[in-house]
Amino acid sequence: MIKRHLDATLKQEQPITKEEMREIIDSIVYAEARAAKKRREEEQAQKEAEEKRMTLNKYIAMYTDQIESGARQTERGRNYAESTVKTVKLALDQFTKFQKETKRTYDFNDINMDFYYAYTAYLKKKKYSINTCGKFIKEIKAVMSAAESEGHHNNHLWRDKKFKGTRVEVDSIYLTKEDLDKMMAVDVSKLGLGHEQARDIFIEIETTKGGVAKKEKIEKWKLVHSHTARRTGATLMYLAGIDIYDIMKVTGHSSPKMLKKYIKADSLEVVRKLTDKYDYFR
């Protein structure tokens, strides 16, 4: 190859210098080494660019850290409530588990209807209620919206009207003042340590499991769980005539609409509340 190049050069009318001849030889001998070096440099540059690029999973990690630390705030410029932070982290943790189970890493452009169907099927398989599945989808949409507004992607497929978190009304309860009085009147001192504290600890039931709605008659005491305490407090404050915006300060709800959905008061008790407050109904 070197001889062929030199012969072609020597056939030219212009004389060739020793330096020019050395350059020709070097260009042939070291061409492969230079090409290999260039490939290594390009691969390194590509690797560094990929490490700097914001991905969906990197963004989720940053997003959760920021709402927990207060670096990212609500639209009203307030820190996220501790309960909200827990909800967000739980929802996004499910997304991480979904990726591990499916052995696939999702990025911004992968969040489309195919992902939606696969993810909701996964959540239903895990026996989450319709409302819980809806919350998990809502948090994915919140992340996609925030990342889009910050210029990290231009994927609009997640905005499809079918890509939504479904919600159904649940038959959760609250305790009346009479119920609370009865609970406080019970002598639990002989029932062992912790019973006095336990009677104030509750968690709300779900009406659906794995996407299947179920109806059954349950005694009221079986519906009393830890979340009932918060709902009871909000409902009794409402029935006592406390301003709904003051109740929101206690419960942490972001809007009167959300609080009203949370409050459980039947029509008879609402009428009683209005009767006590306004002479017109007396």
Sequence and secondary structure as in RCSB ss.txt:
>XXXX:A:sequence
MIKRHLDATLKQEQPITKEEMREIIDSIVYAEARAAKKRREEEQAQKEAEEKRMTLNKYIAMYTDQIESGARQTE
RGRNYAESTVKTVKLALDQFTKFQKETKRTYDFNDINMDFYYAYTAYLKKKKYSINTCGKFIKEIKAVMSAAESE
GHHNNHLWRDKKFKGTRVEVDSIYLTKEDLDKMMAVDVSKLGLGHEQARDIFIEIETTKGGVAKKEKIEKWKLVH
SHTARRTGATLMYLAGIDIYDIMKVTGHSSPKMLKKYIKADSLEVVRKLTDKYDYFR
>XXXX:A:secstr
 HHHHHHHHHTSSS   HHHHHHHHHHHHTHHHHHHHHHHHHHHHHHHHHHHS  HHHHHHHHHHHHHHTSS  T
TS    HHHHHHHHHHHHHHHHHHHHHT    GGG SHHHHHHHHHHHHHTT  HHHHHHHHHHHHHHHHHHHHT
TS    GGG TT              HHHHHHHHHS  TTS TTHHHHTT      SEETTEE      GGGG  
HHHHHHHHHHHHHHTT  HHHHHHHH  SSHHHHHHH    HHHHHHHHHHH GGG 
